[in-house]
Amino acid sequence: MSDDVFDAGWLALREAADHRSRVHAFANRLTDAAGQAGWTRVLDLGSGTGSNLRYLAPRWPWVRTWSLLDHDAGLLATAQAASVPDPVRLVGDLASEGLAAISEADVVTASALLDLVSETWLSAAVRACASQGAAALFVLSYDGSIAWRDPDEDDGLVRDALNAHQQREKGLGQALGPDAAPRAEQFFRAAGYSTSLDPSPWRLSGPGDRALTLSLMRGWIDAAIELQPEKTERLRAWEARRTESVQADRYEVVVGHHDLLALPPGTEA
Ligand SMILES: C[S@@+](CC[C@H](N)C(=O)[O-])C[C@H]1O[C@@H](n2cnc3c(N)ncnc32)[C@H](O)[C@@H]1O
């Protein structure tokens, strides 16, 4: 099980930024490929409350079966979209039920998940996709970059501590963190897939993104202090400076992510 518990409030807070930041063309390309291949079954791994479903369902009317898998039954119970009020809900772990469920899917997708997984799990997931001939759309994997419009001398300290924390054990072995999406692309290519890996950065600014940015910063600081308690005072001072500028709407920050589309051999899109 993961040490990280994702609360529904945090997932709701990030949903708008997630949806607007995605590489929208990938959903369309997958629709074209699905039309040719006759795909109808989609599996969303680590679905949480169904943000990925809510983005994709209106764009993928060709889907007949939506299956959502998460080990948090509480989050999963609330997962739905307007056009999919009652998806198949699978309570289980990515390492067991998750890998098994891939064998029943034409398309495997995940949002904000890949940076939590280990190389071992990722390689097993790609093998499972390849033996099934399933396509993959893995979006919003954190890429390790955080760029503020007005740099602060300790931005790098916070970012480096966060990135080191990202590569700790997250329940499936040592997490890949920012390396996850490029590594997934390598695995899919080695399996003969055609792949596209494009940036899908969060661009946060203004009152509309204030709550998300403040919450994000709290998470970064908690992670940084857990890793480097001896730097607590310096980290808290950074947090105080940044909090003041975010609350005054004097901020712009770009948090890097990657979206990955992987299509099996013989698929055109
Ligand atoms: C960052 S959240 C993303 C949720 C959702 N995909 C979204 O975009 O809002 C990661 C999700 O993966 C789930 N998760 C983490 N580790 C898992 C595991 N080992 N097995 C099953 N689900 C897991 C968490 O419960 C959480 O819902």
The ligand as an SDF file (V2000), in Angstrom:
LIG
                    3D

 27 29  0  0  0  0  0  0  0  0999 V2000
   -2.3140   11.6220   -7.3340 C   0  0  0  0  0  0  0  0  0  0  0  0
   -3.7020   10.6060   -7.1460 S   0  0  0  0  0  0  0  0  0  0  0  0
   -4.4350   10.7540   -8.7700 C   0  0  0  0  0  0  0  0  0  0  0  0
   -5.8920   10.4200   -8.8030 C   0  0  0  0  0  0  0  0  0  0  0  0
   -6.5970   10.6470  -10.1370 C   0  0  0  0  0  0  0  0  0  0  0  0
   -6.0290    9.8260  -11.1820 N   0  0  0  0  0  0  0  0  0  0  0  0
   -6.5910   12.0990  -10.5270 C   0  0  0  0  0  0  0  0  0  0  0  0
   -6.0050   12.4380  -11.5500 O   0  0  0  0  0  0  0  0  0  0  0  0
   -7.2110   12.8940   -9.8050 O   0  0  0  0  0  0  0  0  0  0  0  0
   -3.0470    8.9420   -7.1710 C   0  0  0  0  0  0  0  0  0  0  0  0
   -4.1060    7.8690   -6.9810 C   0  0  0  0  0  0  0  0  0  0  0  0
   -3.4770    6.5950   -7.0610 O   0  0  0  0  0  0  0  0  0  0  0  0
   -3.9750    5.7620   -6.0320 C   0  0  0  0  0  0  0  0  0  0  0  0
   -2.9260    4.7840   -5.6980 N   0  0  0  0  0  0  0  0  0  0  0  0
   -1.6750    5.0720   -5.2300 C   0  0  0  0  0  0  0  0  0  0  0  0
   -0.9770    3.9250   -5.0380 N   0  0  0  0  0  0  0  0  0  0  0  0
   -1.8110    2.9100   -5.3900 C   0  0  0  0  0  0  0  0  0  0  0  0
   -1.6710    1.4910   -5.4100 C   0  0  0  0  0  0  0  0  0  0  0  0
   -0.5370    0.8930   -5.0200 N   0  0  0  0  0  0  0  0  0  0  0  0
   -2.7160    0.7410   -5.8340 N   0  0  0  0  0  0  0  0  0  0  0  0
   -3.8840    1.3460   -6.2220 C   0  0  0  0  0  0  0  0  0  0  0  0
   -4.0740    2.6800   -6.2260 N   0  0  0  0  0  0  0  0  0  0  0  0
   -3.0460    3.4660   -5.8210 C   0  0  0  0  0  0  0  0  0  0  0  0
   -4.3250    6.7110   -4.8920 C   0  0  0  0  0  0  0  0  0  0  0  0
   -5.2930    6.1690   -4.0090 O   0  0  0  0  0  0  0  0  0  0  0  0
   -4.8480    7.9370   -5.6530 C   0  0  0  0  0  0  0  0  0  0  0  0
   -6.2250    7.8780   -5.8730 O   0  0  0  0  0  0  0  0  0  0  0  0
  1  2  1  0
  2  3  1  0
  2 10  1  0
  3  4  1  0
  4  5  1  0
  5  6  1  0
  5  7  1  0
  7  8  2  0
  7  9  1  0
 10 11  1  0
 11 12  1  0
 11 26  1  0
 12 13  1  0
 13 14  1  0
 13 24  1  0
 14 15  1  0
 14 23  1  0
 15 16  2  0
 16 17  1  0
 17 18  1  0
 17 23  2  0
 18 19  1  0
 18 20  2  0
 20 21  1  0
 21 22  2  0
 22 23  1  0
 24 25  1  0
 24 26  1  0
 26 27  1  0
M  CHG  2   2   1   9  -1
M  END
$$$$
